[in-house]
């Protein structure tokens, strides 16, 4: 007789994003626009006023960056995209 470990199921993350937030993460913008994470990063990384915080590589740990997108920048890029379509 074997015992199978049963772990509690995690509650799913909320898929709703408040569009009135002052700053969005990459995941928030992915949900709002329906684009992949890499597409959102490519769209916003060169925009002015986007906050990018870099964590350099340390002792065999890879470097990371945190990207925060202000609401005004999000709306500006969104209108650019709507004009293209």
Number of C-alpha atoms within 10 A of each C-alpha: 3 4 5 6 6 6 6 6 6 6 6 6 6 6 9 9 13 9 13 8 9 11 16 21 12 19 16 19 21 17 14 17 11 11 13 13 14 10 12 16 15 10 12 19 15 9 14 9 13 18 16 12 11 11 11 11 10 8 6 6 8 9 10 11 11 11 18 21 22 16 16 13 17 21 11 11 14 13 11 11 11 8 8 6 5
